[in-house]
Amino acid sequence: MPLDTEVLGRRGEIATALRRLIAADSVIEDAVGLKPYETDALTAYQQPPLVVALPSNTAEVSAVLSYCHANGVKVVPRGAGTSLSGGALGLADGVTVGLSKLNRILKIDYENRVVVAQPGVTNLAISHAVAERGFYYAPDPSSQIACTIGGNVAENSGGVHCLKYGMTTNNILGLEMVLITGEVIRLGGAHLDAGGYDLLGLMTGSEGLLGIVTEVTVRILPKPSHVRAMLLGFSSCEAGGECVARVIGAGIIPAGMEMMDHLSTNASEDFIHAGYPRDVEALLIVELDGPESEVAETIARIRAIAEGCGAIYASESNSDEERLRFWAGRKAAFPALGSISPDYYCMDGTIPRRRLPEVMKRIAELSDRYGLRVANVFHAGDGNLHPLILYDANRPGELDMAEAFGDEILKLCVEVGGVLTGEHGVGVEKRDLMGAMFNQADLDQQMRVKCAFDPKHLLNPGKVFPELKRCAELGRVHVHRGQVRFPELPRF
Ligand SMILES: Cc1cc2nc3c(=O)[nH]c(=O)nc-3n(C[C@H](O)[C@H](O)[C@H](O)COP(=O)(O)OP(=O)(O)OC[C@H]3O[C@@H](n4cnc5c(N)ncnc54)[C@H](O)[C@@H]3O)c2cc1C
C-alpha cells in the first residue's frame, strides 16, 4: 500500500490537533514512546505508527475518529496487541488508537445475567468480577489474562470452552461503536434479539475494519456444579482424530476437547510436569461439566469410544487440583515449545472434524518435505488446528520456508472444506491467502460492506483484504463521454 506522503509531512500538525481533542499526555509521537506499538503478537512484522492516541472515553474516541476522517488520516484500533495475525500492526501514515484507558466494568446485572464493559477490560477481568457470585464469562482465549474484550469482539475470539459455549459472537448481546465519521451507534442491548440486520454479528470478527467498539454487553453464565477432565492417549494422531470425530458424532459435546501430539506432550511434560504419558503419539484432554451423574455417565461413554479407537492410555481427574494439573500442561504448551526451538510460527485454520485424521497425516508429510518439525496443539473438538512450525530465524531461509509451509497448511484446510482462520483472524498474515477461500465475487461483496461503513478506507487498511479497491470501482461506475453518474458524490 503506497505511503501517504502528504500525511507523513503533517505528522506534527496531526499530533498537535489530537492534543486539543484528548489529554496532551495521551498523544504519543516520540520514537521511544511509539516502540511498544510497533508490533503485536505476530512479531515478525514491525511498523511504528505515525502517532498513538489514547482516548479515555467514547466522546474522545469519537472526536479522534471525526478528526481523522475529516483530514484523510488512517486509523488502526488497538486493544492489548496480542493479535497473532498482525491485526493491530501500526501504519507509518496512520494513527493507532489504543483503547487501554477505556478499562472499566460499567455494570454487572445478575438478574439479566449480563455485564457491560468498556473495550479495554481484559477477558479474564470479566470472570473475576462476577466470580464471587458463582458466575463467569465463557469464551476463554489462552491469552485471556491480557487480551481485551474489544479485541475479542474484533477477532471473534475463541478458547477451550467455546466447543460447548460458543465463540465471542455467541456470548455478546450488545455493542456501542464509533464509526469512522465519529458517529456513535448502538447495536443490540441486554435483550436477546434486535430488529433489522444482524449488525452485531457483522461487527464481531470485523478486525477493526468497520468501526471502533467502545462498549460491550456480554452474557455471563453460572459456573457448572461438577467439572472433570480426562486424559486419553493414542498410538497415532489419526487414532486421536478418529476418537474426536466419533465422540462428537455420538452427540456428545464436551466442555472442551483439546489434542496435543507427541512432541508437544513431551515438551509440556518436561516444562511443567503435568503427569502426561510420554509414550503416546496423541493426547486428548477432554473436559465434561454439568450435574454429577451426567458427568459420570458421559465419562463412561467417552472411555468406551476411546477404547474402540485403540486408546493406549486413559485416566480421569478425581479432584479439582488434578483437573487443573491436566490443563496446566496444555496451557503451558506454547512456552514449552518455545523452550525447545529458537522460533515457532503458530498457524490457525479450521477443518471439518471428520477430516482430522487425514489432515494430521498430510501435515506430517509436509513436515518431512520442508525438513521443519511441526508440533500440533489444538482445539480438536472445534476442528480448529494450531500447528506450530518450529524453525530458527538465524538460519538463512528458514523463516521463508516456515511461511511457505504455513501457507500450504492453510490451503490444505480450505481444500478439505475448512477455513483459513479459526480464531486468530486474517490480519496481514493471511490476507494474501483470501483468494484461496473466496472467489472475486465473494471478495467484492465483502468489500462493498466495508465501503458502506468506511468509503475512504481509513479504518485498518491493508488488513484482511488482499487488494484495496476503491469503493467506486466496486460499483463499476461506467463513464460515458466524461459523464459520471451521481456527480454530486465526492470521489477519491
Ligand atoms: C499466547 C497467545 C495465546 C492466544 N490464544 C488465543 C486463543 O486461545 N484464542 C483466540 O481466539 N485468540 C488467541 N490469541 C490471539 C489474541 O489474543 C486474540 O485475537 C485477542 O482477541 C486479541 O485481543 P487484543 O485486545 O490483544 O486485540 P489487539 O491485538 O490489540 O487487536 C486485534 C484486532 O482487533 C482490533 N481491535 C482491537 N480493539 C478493538 C476495538 N475496541 N474496536 C475495534 N477493533 C478493535 C485491532 O484493530 C486488530 O485488528 C492468543 C494470543 C497469544 C499471544
The ligand as a Tripos MOL2 file, in Angstrom:
@<TRIPOS>MOLECULE
LIG
   53    58     1     0     0
SMALL
NO_CHARGES

@<TRIPOS>ATOM
      1 C1         -0.1100  -16.5540   23.7760 C.3       1 LIG1
      2 C2         -1.3550  -16.2240   22.9870 C.ar      1 LIG1
      3 C3         -2.4130  -17.0900   23.0160 C.ar      1 LIG1
      4 C4         -3.5670  -16.8080   22.2900 C.ar      1 LIG1
      5 N1         -4.6130  -17.6660   22.3830 N.ar      1 LIG1
      6 C5         -5.7570  -17.3860   21.7270 C.ar      1 LIG1
      7 C6         -6.8860  -18.2530   21.8350 C.ar      1 LIG1
      8 O1         -6.8540  -19.2740   22.5270 O.2       1 LIG1
      9 N2         -7.9920  -17.9240   21.1500 N.ar      1 LIG1
     10 C7         -8.0650  -16.7850   20.3870 C.ar      1 LIG1
     11 O2         -9.1160  -16.5400   19.8070 O.2       1 LIG1
     12 N3         -7.0210  -15.9540   20.2730 N.ar      1 LIG1
     13 C8         -5.8810  -16.2120   20.9230 C.ar      1 LIG1
     14 N4         -4.8150  -15.3590   20.8180 N.ar      1 LIG1
     15 C9         -4.9130  -14.1840   19.9180 C.3       1 LIG1
     16 C10        -5.4040  -12.8730   20.5920 C.3       1 LIG1
     17 O3         -5.1710  -12.8920   21.9800 O.3       1 LIG1
     18 C11        -6.8750  -12.5950   20.3030 C.3       1 LIG1
     19 O4         -7.0530  -12.3820   18.9190 O.3       1 LIG1
     20 C12        -7.4410  -11.3950   21.0750 C.3       1 LIG1
     21 O5         -8.8410  -11.3050   20.8890 O.3       1 LIG1
     22 C13        -6.8210  -10.0560   20.6800 C.3       1 LIG1
     23 O6         -7.2140   -9.1090   21.6520 O.3       1 LIG1
     24 P1         -6.3700   -7.7720   21.8770 P.3       1 LIG1
     25 O7         -7.0580   -6.9490   22.8920 O.co2     1 LIG1
     26 O8         -4.9660   -8.0980   22.1660 O.co2     1 LIG1
     27 O9         -6.5090   -7.0970   20.4480 O.3       1 LIG1
     28 P2         -5.3770   -6.4850   19.5160 P.3       1 LIG1
     29 O10        -4.3270   -7.4820   19.2510 O.co2     1 LIG1
     30 O11        -4.9540   -5.1750   20.0410 O.co2     1 LIG1
     31 O12        -6.2100   -6.2330   18.1860 O.3       1 LIG1
     32 C14        -6.7150   -7.3120   17.4630 C.3       1 LIG1
     33 C15        -7.6130   -6.7940   16.3320 C.3       1 LIG1
     34 O13        -8.7670   -6.1890   16.8810 O.3       1 LIG1
     35 C16        -8.8780   -4.8190   16.5020 C.3       1 LIG1
     36 N5         -9.3840   -4.1390   17.7010 N.ar      1 LIG1
     37 C17        -8.8530   -4.1630   18.9510 C.ar      1 LIG1
     38 N6         -9.6400   -3.4760   19.7970 N.ar      1 LIG1
     39 C18       -10.6890   -3.0100   19.0620 C.ar      1 LIG1
     40 C19       -11.8370   -2.2390   19.3590 C.ar      1 LIG1
     41 N7        -12.1050   -1.7910   20.6010 N.pl3     1 LIG1
     42 N8        -12.6970   -1.9350   18.3550 N.ar      1 LIG1
     43 C20       -12.4780   -2.3790   17.0800 C.ar      1 LIG1
     44 N9        -11.4030   -3.1130   16.7530 N.ar      1 LIG1
     45 C21       -10.5220   -3.4300   17.7290 C.ar      1 LIG1
     46 C22        -7.4810   -4.4190   16.0590 C.3       1 LIG1
     47 O14        -7.5120   -3.4050   15.0840 O.3       1 LIG1
     48 C23        -6.9560   -5.7140   15.4780 C.3       1 LIG1
     49 O15        -7.4080   -5.8710   14.1530 O.3       1 LIG1
     50 C24        -3.6500  -15.6140   21.5180 C.ar      1 LIG1
     51 C25        -2.5740  -14.7330   21.5120 C.ar      1 LIG1
     52 C26        -1.4310  -15.0290   22.2250 C.ar      1 LIG1
     53 C27        -0.3070  -14.0490   22.1820 C.3       1 LIG1
@<TRIPOS>BOND
     1     1     2 1
     2     2     3 ar
     3     2    52 ar
     4     3     4 ar
     5     4     5 ar
     6     4    50 ar
     7     5     6 ar
     8     6     7 ar
     9     6    13 1
    10     7     8 2
    11     7     9 ar
    12     9    10 ar
    13    10    11 2
    14    10    12 ar
    15    12    13 ar
    16    13    14 ar
    17    14    15 1
    18    14    50 ar
    19    15    16 1
    20    16    17 1
    21    16    18 1
    22    18    19 1
    23    18    20 1
    24    20    21 1
    25    20    22 1
    26    22    23 1
    27    23    24 1
    28    24    25 2
    29    24    26 1
    30    24    27 1
    31    27    28 1
    32    28    29 2
    33    28    30 1
    34    28    31 1
    35    31    32 1
    36    32    33 1
    37    33    34 1
    38    33    48 1
    39    34    35 1
    40    35    36 1
    41    35    46 1
    42    36    37 ar
    43    36    45 ar
    44    37    38 ar
    45    38    39 ar
    46    39    40 ar
    47    39    45 ar
    48    40    41 1
    49    40    42 ar
    50    42    43 ar
    51    43    44 ar
    52    44    45 ar
    53    46    47 1
    54    46    48 1
    55    48    49 1
    56    50    51 ar
    57    51    52 ar
    58    52    53 1
@<TRIPOS>SUBSTRUCTURE
     1 LIG1         1 GROUP 0 **** ****
